[in-house]
Amino acid sequence: MITPGSLPATWAAGLLVWVLARFSVAQRASLARALGRFVFRLGVRRRVTLDNLRHAFPEASGDDLSRIARGAYENMALAAV
């Protein structure tokens, strides 16, 4: 099992950074958008995100809230990549 801070985890993170550094900015942005959409579709905290957006924007439609949520997931992935 790989645990945070362990040697395998450190090597894996270093390898990931090394690989991502070889991508252009446009490639990293495309990868981040795809990763954000993928995580949104997986449903990782999607219900919480949509509930918070419903409270923040009570007048917004469900489609609008989903669009905003997808954008938030893509933005988080962009920040991570």
LODRENTI-671364 format. One record per atom (N, C-alpha, C): residue in one letter; x, y, z. Coordinates in steps of 0.05 Angstrom, whole numbers, plus 5000, padded with zeros to 4 digits. Layout:
N
aXYZ
...
//
This chain:
81
m501749765000
m500050005000
m501850255000
i501050434983
i502550694982
i501250895000
t502751005019
t501651205037
t502951475031
p501551695036
p502751955032
p505351985047
g507352095035
g509952135048
g511851895045
s510851675036
s512551435033
s514251475008
l516351325007
l518251344984
l516851284957
p515151074955
p513751034929
p511951274922
a510651384941
a508851614936
a510451854927
t512751894939
t514452124932
t515452084904
w516351844897
w517351794870
w515051824849
a512651724856
a510451744837
a509752034833
a509652194854
a509052484851
a511252624834
g513752554839
g515952674824
g515752594794
l515052344789
l514752264761
l512452404747
l510252434762
l507952584751
l508652874744
v510053004762
v510953284757
v512853294733
w514653104731
w516553094709
w515153064682
v513152884682
v511552834657
v509953084650
l508553194669
l506953434664
l508653674654
a511053694664
a512753914656
a513553894626
r513253654614
r513953624586
r511553704568
f509253744579
f506853824564
f506954124560
s505754214538
s505454504534
s503254604552
v503054864555
v500954984571
v498154904561
a497854914534
a495254834522
a494654544527
q496554364526
q496154084532
q495354044561
r496754184579
r496054154607
r493254254613
a492454474599
a489754584603
a487654394592
s488154264570
s486254074559
s486053834577
l488353734587
l488353514606
l486753584631
a487153824642
a485753914666
a482753924661
r481954034638
r479054054633
r477853774631
a479253584618
a478253314616
a478153184644
l480253224660
l480253114687
l478053224704
g477553484702
g475353614717
g472653494709
r472253464683
r469653354674
r469353064683
f471552914682
f471552634691
f470852614721
v472152774737
v471552764766
v468752854772
f467753054757
f464953134761
f463052904754
r463552764732
r461852534724
r462052304744
l464352274757
l464552064777
l462752124801
g462252384805
g460452454827
g461952524853
v464552574851
v466052644875
v465052904886
r463652894908
r462453124922
r460653294905
r459553174884
r457853324865
r455353414879
r454153244895
r451653314909
r452153564928
v454353554942
v454953784960
v455454034944
t456854014922
t457454244905
t454854364894
l453054194883
l450554294872
l448754414894
d448754294918
d447154394940
d448254674948
n450854704950
n451954964957
n451255174935
l451455094910
l450755284889
l447855354889
r446055164896
r443255224898
r442655434920
h444155414942
h443855614963
h444955884954
a447155884939
a448456134931
a446856274908
f445656104891
f444156214868
f441456084866
p439556164884
p436956034885
p435356074860
e435956284845
e434356344820
e435356184796
a437756064798
a438955924775
a437555654770
s437455584745
s436255324737
s438255104743
g437254854742
g438954624746
g441154604725
d440554674700
d442554664679
d444754874685
d443955114694
d445855314700
d447755234723
l446555104743
l448055014766
l450054794758
s449154614741
s450954404731
s453254524715
r452754724699
r454754844683
r456854984701
i455855124721
i457655264740
i459355054755
a458054844764
a459454634779
a461654504761
r460954434737
r463054324718
r465354514715
g464754764712
g466854964709
g468654974734
a467354954758
a468954954783
a470754714784
y469754484776
y471454234776
y473754264756
e473154374733
e475354414713
e477354614724
n476454824738
n478255024749
n480054904771
m478954734787
m480454604808
m482554414796
a481854274775
a483754094762
a485954264748
l485254494737
l487254664724
l489254764745
a488254834769
a490054924790
a491854694800
a490854444799
a492454214808
a494554134787
v493854174762
v495654094740
v497554314735
//
